[in-house]
Amino acid sequence: MLAHTLPETRFAITHASILDLDDLAPLFSAYRQFYIDHAPQYANHSQSSEEARSFLAERLAVGDSRLYLARDAQGKAIGFAQVYVSFSSMALCRCWVLNDLFVLPDNRGQQIGEALLAQVEREAKATGVAILTMETSPENVPAHRLYQKMGYVREMGHLHFVRKLA
């Protein structure tokens, strides 16, 4: 089991497993609620905590995403990141989509988001991933600052299209 501890910040980052579901599910629901409340395109999405928990349980059981969980010194879950494996046809390489990143509001400003991103990057490099990509809403300015601070560059000239099938 991965255990990345930064002594100066007093938290640890581990791979989440199904055993972490009870701690991870409320974080995931809070993350989703933020976007449902702040991004108009998500206003009609389900706010059900049970549906969110079920979705996470399936990801953990199937293993089609990687989840990282940050815990404070007392073991309380305070943040998470989730990535999905993908590929770039143009770059001819594996890439990861950093789909979700969340830190509890009371724990922000403690470099937890930075540590989660750094852990994702270390593991991506170790497994031969060449590109990390993500998207966030235009309203989430603190996330924009964090990503830029961590070396992510906003790509211009691309449009993001969505077609809902269900």
PyMOL commands that set and color helices and strands:
alter all, ss='L'
color gray80, all
select helices_A, chain A and resi 18-38+40-42+49-62+105-107+112-126+141-149
alter helices_A, ss='H'
color red, helices_A
select strands_A, chain A and resi 3-6+11-15+66-72+77-88+93-103+131-134
alter strands_A, ss='S'
color yellow, strands_A
deselect
rebuild
show_as cartoon
